[in-house]
């Protein structure tokens, strides 16, 4: 276990530095949710007068959804980095070294927790500057950042599996973005009560909504064990499914 942790640390540090050294990685990821936060919070600020909204401002309602959008975009291209290592031969070099193969995957995924938590923090800080508040204080902030990182790990398989199966960067990027409508069908913009009936049914099975609602509770209404429990269960189920699929796809690639 110590060897696995050390290998993951070294490979994770490499993946983290690769991400940080290219400003376009995090600037392009943050641009879209920041624009939505800035424009939609003003354009639709009176929507909170409709039934179903409990927040005092649409900015407070919108912010958690944009945090999840930032994580969603941050993860969507993660699998392509591993695919690039496969094409340039670096993955083959790792495979002939005496390390645990699973540490190669861990080394790509663990940095996602920290990078997505930081990007979620940027969205959160921006919302505070614009006038939102966090009723749960610093513990709420830490909880929101932790949920951001956990969602990144759980969602990572939607990027890694297409990349590992297709072995094509363009195809992998396109396939991972096919999940994008799920973010818009969540409660990121309106409560479930304001959705059409068919969309409410979809939303009941949408793990993104559970994460958003848990963040929204920490930000606007206080600690709610029920919301947190539902979010953690949704993340656990999502993570088990996507990570098992990722491990299978990785083994299929490395044994071919």
C-alpha positions in Angstrom: 0.0 0.0 0.0 2.9 2.4 0.8 4.4 1.6 -2.6 1.1 2.2 -4.4 0.6 5.5 -2.5 4.1 6.7 -3.4 3.7 5.7 -7.1 0.4 7.5 -7.2 1.9 10.6 -5.6 4.8 10.8 -8.2 2.5 10.2 -11.2 -0.2 12.5 -9.7 2.4 15.3 -9.3 3.3 14.9 -12.9 -0.3 15.1 -14.0 -0.9 18.1 -11.8 2.1 20.1 -13.1 1.1 19.2 -16.7 -2.3 20.8 -16.0 -1.0 23.9 -14.2 1.7 24.7 -16.8 -0.9 25.2 -19.5 -3.1 28.2 -18.5 -5.5 27.4 -21.2 -6.6 24.3 -19.3 -8.1 26.1 -16.4 -9.0 29.4 -18.1 -11.1 27.6 -20.7 -12.7 25.5 -18.1 -13.7 28.4 -15.8 -14.8 30.7 -18.6 -18.2 29.1 -19.4 -19.5 28.8 -15.8 -18.2 32.2 -14.9 -20.0 33.8 -17.8 -23.2 31.9 -16.9 -22.8 33.0 -13.3 -22.3 36.7 -14.2 -24.9 37.0 -16.9 -27.7 34.6 -15.7 -27.6 35.9 -12.1 -28.6 39.3 -13.5 -30.7 38.3 -16.5 -33.0 36.1 -14.5 -32.7 37.7 -11.1 -36.5 38.0 -10.7 -37.1 34.3 -11.3 -36.9 33.6 -7.6 -40.3 35.2 -7.2 -41.7 32.0 -8.7 -42.8 29.2 -6.3 -40.1 26.6 -5.6 -37.2 29.0 -4.9 -36.1 29.2 -1.2 -33.1 31.4 -1.8 -33.1 35.2 -1.3 -31.3 35.8 -4.6 -30.9 33.9 -7.9 -27.2 34.4 -7.6 -27.2 32.2 -4.4 -29.3 29.6 -6.2 -27.2 29.6 -9.4 -23.7 29.4 -7.8 -23.7 25.7 -6.8 -24.8 24.7 -10.3 -22.0 26.6 -11.8 -19.5 25.0 -9.5 -20.7 21.6 -10.8 -20.4 23.0 -14.4 -16.8 23.9 -13.8 -16.1 20.4 -12.5 -17.9 18.9 -15.4 -15.8 20.8 -17.9 -12.6 20.1 -15.9 -13.2 16.4 -16.1 -14.4 16.2 -19.7 -11.0 16.2 -21.3 -9.1 14.3 -18.5 -9.0 11.0 -20.3 -7.3 12.6 -23.3 -4.2 13.2 -21.3 -3.8 9.5 -20.6 -4.5 8.9 -24.3 -1.6 11.2 -25.2 0.7 9.2 -23.0 -0.4 6.1 -24.8 0.3 7.5 -28.3 3.7 9.0 -27.4 4.9 5.8 -25.8 5.1 7.1 -22.2 2.4 4.6 -21.1 4.5 1.7 -22.5 7.5 2.9 -20.6 5.4 2.9 -17.4 4.1 -0.6 -18.1 7.6 -2.1 -18.2 8.6 -0.6 -14.8 8.0 -2.5 -11.6 5.0 -0.4 -10.5 1.3 -1.2 -9.9 -0.6 -0.6 -13.1 -3.5 0.8 -11.2 -1.3 3.6 -9.9 -1.1 4.9 -13.4 -4.9 5.5 -13.3 -4.8 6.8 -9.7 -2.0 9.2 -10.8 -4.4 10.7 -13.3 -7.5 10.8 -11.1 -6.2 12.0 -7.8 -5.1 15.4 -9.1 -8.6 15.9 -10.5 -9.9 16.1 -6.9 -7.6 19.0 -6.1 -7.8 20.9 -9.5 -11.6 20.6 -9.6 -11.9 21.6 -5.9 -9.8 24.7 -6.6 -11.9 25.6 -9.7 -15.0 25.2 -7.6 -13.4 27.5 -5.1 -12.9 30.1 -7.8 -16.6 30.0 -8.8 -17.6 30.1 -5.1 -15.3 33.1 -4.4 -16.7 34.9 -7.4 -20.2 34.4 -6.2 -19.2 35.8 -2.8 -17.7 38.9 -4.4 -20.9 39.4 -6.4 -22.9 39.4 -3.1 -23.8 35.8 -2.3 -23.2 34.4 1.2 -22.5 31.1 2.9 -24.6 30.5 5.9 -22.5 27.6 7.1 -19.3 29.5 7.2 -15.9 27.9 6.7 -17.1 24.4 7.3 -19.6 24.9 4.5 -16.9 26.2 2.2 -14.8 23.1 2.9 -17.9 20.9 2.4 -18.6 22.4 -1.0 -15.0 22.0 -2.1 -14.9 18.4 -0.9 -18.1 17.7 -2.9 -16.5 19.3 -5.9 -13.5 17.0 -5.7 -15.6 13.9 -5.0 -17.8 14.7 -8.0 -14.8 15.0 -10.2 -13.5 11.5 -9.2 -17.0 10.0 -9.6 -17.6 11.6 -13.0 -14.1 11.0 -14.3 -15.0 7.7 -15.9 -17.2 9.5 -18.5 -14.0 10.9 -19.9 -11.6 8.0 -19.3 -13.8 5.2 -20.7 -14.4 6.8 -24.2 -10.7 7.8 -24.4 -9.5 4.3 -23.5 -11.9 2.5 -25.8 -11.7 4.7 -28.9 -8.0 5.6 -28.7 -8.9 8.8 -30.5 -8.7 12.2 -28.9 -11.4 13.8 -31.1 -13.8 11.0 -30.6 -13.1 10.8 -26.9 -13.7 14.6 -26.4 -17.0 14.4 -28.4 -18.3 11.4 -26.5 -17.5 12.8 -23.1 -19.4 16.0 -24.0 -22.5 13.9 -24.9 -23.2 13.8 -21.2 -23.4 17.6 -21.2 -27.2 17.7 -21.4 -27.4 16.0 -18.0 -26.0 19.1 -16.4 -28.7 21.3 -18.0 -31.4 18.8 -17.0 -30.4 19.1 -13.4 -31.5 21.6 -10.8 -28.7 23.9 -11.8 -31.0 26.6 -13.1 -34.5 25.9 -11.7 -36.0 23.7 -9.0 -37.4 20.4 -9.9 -40.9 21.8 -9.2 -40.6 24.2 -12.1 -39.6 21.4 -14.6 -42.0 19.5 -16.9 -43.1 16.1 -15.5 -40.9 14.0 -17.8 -37.9 16.1 -16.8 -38.7 15.7 -13.1 -38.6 11.9 -13.7 -35.1 12.3 -15.3 -34.0 14.6 -12.5 -34.9 12.0 -9.9 -32.2 9.7 -11.4 -29.7 12.5 -12.1 -26.7 12.3 -9.7 -25.7 15.9 -10.7 -28.8 17.3 -9.0 -28.1 15.6 -5.7 -24.6 17.1 -5.6 -26.0 20.6 -6.5 -28.7 20.4 -3.9 -26.2 19.4 -1.2 -23.9 22.3 -2.1 -26.9 24.6 -2.2 -28.0 23.5 1.2 -24.5 24.3 2.6 -24.5 27.7 0.9 -28.1 28.9 1.6 -30.1 27.0 4.1 -27.6 25.3 6.5 -26.3 21.8 7.3 -28.9 19.2 6.1 -27.8 15.6 6.8 -30.5 14.3 4.4 -29.2 16.3 1.5 -25.6 15.4 2.2 -26.5 11.7 2.6 -28.3 11.6 -0.7 -25.4 13.4 -2.4 -22.8 11.0 -1.0 -24.9 7.9 -1.9 -25.3 9.3 -5.5 -21.6 9.9 -5.7 -20.8 6.5 -4.4 -23.0 4.7 -6.9 -21.8 6.9 -9.8 -18.2 6.4 -8.7 -18.4 2.6 -8.4 -20.0 2.3 -11.9 -17.7 4.7 -13.7 -14.5 3.6 -12.0 -15.2 -0.1 -12.6 -15.8 0.7 -16.3 -12.5 2.7 -16.3 -10.5 -0.1 -14.8 -12.0 -2.5 -17.4 -11.2 -0.2 -20.3 -7.7 0.5 -19.0 -6.9 -3.2 -18.7 -8.4 -3.8 -22.2 -6.0 -1.1 -23.5 -2.9 -2.2 -21.7 -3.3 -5.9 -22.5 -4.0 -5.4 -26.2 
